[in-house]
């Protein structure tokens, strides 16, 4: 039994070396942390001997077998070999899984399939920040144009693009994954919808440009932000009405104080009738004497009218 296994392995190795030339390679892409299956498209292989080999450049290391010596699959916890189709499933993908995978089926006619697996990290989300405004503004409330820049963390085969509607108007890529990607944009006044898209072969992230949020003037600019006006303008009529009420109350108070002051400082004069000479007896016999006294505050003279 051991000799038969060794013969099968030798045949597999020879076929692998000879089969490198002219073998079609299927390109497969995966995402870090996820699961992928290398589908063979075959069926009815449960009675055949199956080998899966792997290598970063050439598939030389055996990683999974079926019906070789023992009728149980030999693979680690992250691999699953389907006995019917020979398809290989890899779980919890990492960048160390990049490389060449090769399937060999030993039957009346030897079958071989080769896969090139590339693992990508999910692309990061881009973000937009404002730049210095490109030219003067026609109105403090309405900007003619502004400059923004879209930024994203670089990675393997990451592309950063600007879209106007469905049309891609600019893009950038840098093979040096240690350098951050930057892509500027000049935004003109209008109703166009702009979006910044970061993508790689397995994922993409999009952020839409907001004129109010991203087109901000520099801190040294004298042009106020449109958001400021959005909140200030509705409060102007309220502030004006409030000031009008305060002014009216102050005017009424001032008028009352002035009138009171005039009343307190005016002199009240009384009409004095010529007094008639009366004897003491007449004065004593007077049963009724009408005496009216008008007083003036402070040191003013007191006048009296006597009516006998």
Secondary structure in CASP SS format (residue, H / E / C, confidence):
PFRMAT SS
TARGET T0000
AUTHOR 0000-0000-0000
METHOD secondary structure of the structure
MODEL  1
X C 1.00
X H 1.00
X H 1.00
X H 1.00
X H 1.00
X H 1.00
X H 1.00
X H 1.00
X H 1.00
X H 1.00
X H 1.00
X H 1.00
X H 1.00
X H 1.00
X H 1.00
X H 1.00
X H 1.00
X H 1.00
X C 1.00
X C 1.00
X C 1.00
X C 1.00
X C 1.00
X C 1.00
X E 1.00
X E 1.00
X E 1.00
X E 1.00
X E 1.00
X E 1.00
X E 1.00
X C 1.00
X C 1.00
X C 1.00
X C 1.00
X E 1.00
X E 1.00
X E 1.00
X C 1.00
X C 1.00
X C 1.00
X C 1.00
X C 1.00
X C 1.00
X C 1.00
X C 1.00
X C 1.00
X C 1.00
X E 1.00
X E 1.00
X E 1.00
X E 1.00
X E 1.00
X E 1.00
X E 1.00
X C 1.00
X C 1.00
X C 1.00
X C 1.00
X C 1.00
X E 1.00
X E 1.00
X E 1.00
X E 1.00
X E 1.00
X E 1.00
X C 1.00
X C 1.00
X C 1.00
X C 1.00
X C 1.00
X C 1.00
X C 1.00
X E 1.00
X C 1.00
X C 1.00
X C 1.00
X C 1.00
X E 1.00
X E 1.00
X E 1.00
X C 1.00
X C 1.00
X C 1.00
X C 1.00
X C 1.00
X C 1.00
X E 1.00
X E 1.00
X E 1.00
X C 1.00
X C 1.00
X C 1.00
X C 1.00
X H 1.00
X H 1.00
X H 1.00
X C 1.00
X E 1.00
X E 1.00
X E 1.00
X E 1.00
X E 1.00
X E 1.00
X E 1.00
X E 1.00
X C 1.00
X C 1.00
X C 1.00
X C 1.00
X E 1.00
X E 1.00
X E 1.00
X E 1.00
X E 1.00
X E 1.00
X E 1.00
X E 1.00
X E 1.00
X E 1.00
X C 1.00
X C 1.00
X C 1.00
X C 1.00
X C 1.00
X C 1.00
X E 1.00
X E 1.00
X E 1.00
X E 1.00
X C 1.00
X C 1.00
X C 1.00
X C 1.00
X C 1.00
X C 1.00
X C 1.00
X C 1.00
X E 1.00
X C 1.00
X C 1.00
X E 1.00
X C 1.00
X C 1.00
X E 1.00
X E 1.00
X E 1.00
X E 1.00
X E 1.00
X E 1.00
X E 1.00
X E 1.00
X C 1.00
X C 1.00
X C 1.00
X C 1.00
X C 1.00
X C 1.00
X E 1.00
X E 1.00
X E 1.00
X E 1.00
X E 1.00
X E 1.00
X C 1.00
X C 1.00
X E 1.00
X E 1.00
X E 1.00
X E 1.00
X E 1.00
X E 1.00
X E 1.00
X C 1.00
X C 1.00
X C 1.00
X C 1.00
X C 1.00
X C 1.00
X C 1.00
X E 1.00
X E 1.00
X E 1.00
X E 1.00
X E 1.00
X E 1.00
X E 1.00
X E 1.00
X C 1.00
X C 1.00
X C 1.00
X C 1.00
X C 1.00
X E 1.00
X E 1.00
X E 1.00
X E 1.00
X E 1.00
X E 1.00
X E 1.00
X C 1.00
X C 1.00
X E 1.00
X E 1.00
X E 1.00
X E 1.00
X E 1.00
X E 1.00
X C 1.00
X C 1.00
X H 1.00
X H 1.00
X H 1.00
X H 1.00
X C 1.00
X C 1.00
X C 1.00
X C 1.00
X C 1.00
X C 1.00
X C 1.00
X C 1.00
X C 1.00
X C 1.00
X C 1.00
X H 1.00
X H 1.00
X H 1.00
X H 1.00
X H 1.00
X H 1.00
X H 1.00
X H 1.00
X H 1.00
X H 1.00
X H 1.00
X H 1.00
X H 1.00
X H 1.00
X H 1.00
X H 1.00
X H 1.00
X H 1.00
X H 1.00
X H 1.00
X H 1.00
X H 1.00
X H 1.00
X H 1.00
X H 1.00
X H 1.00
X H 1.00
X H 1.00
X H 1.00
X H 1.00
X H 1.00
X H 1.00
X H 1.00
X H 1.00
X H 1.00
X H 1.00
X H 1.00
X H 1.00
X H 1.00
X H 1.00
X C 1.00
X C 1.00
X C 1.00
X C 1.00
X C 1.00
X C 1.00
X C 1.00
X C 1.00
X C 1.00
X C 1.00
X C 1.00
X C 1.00
X C 1.00
X C 1.00
X H 1.00
X H 1.00
X H 1.00
X H 1.00
X H 1.00
X H 1.00
X C 1.00
X C 1.00
X C 1.00
X C 1.00
X E 1.00
X E 1.00
X E 1.00
X E 1.00
X E 1.00
X C 1.00
X C 1.00
X C 1.00
X C 1.00
X C 1.00
X C 1.00
X C 1.00
X C 1.00
X E 1.00
X E 1.00
X E 1.00
X E 1.00
X E 1.00
X C 1.00
END
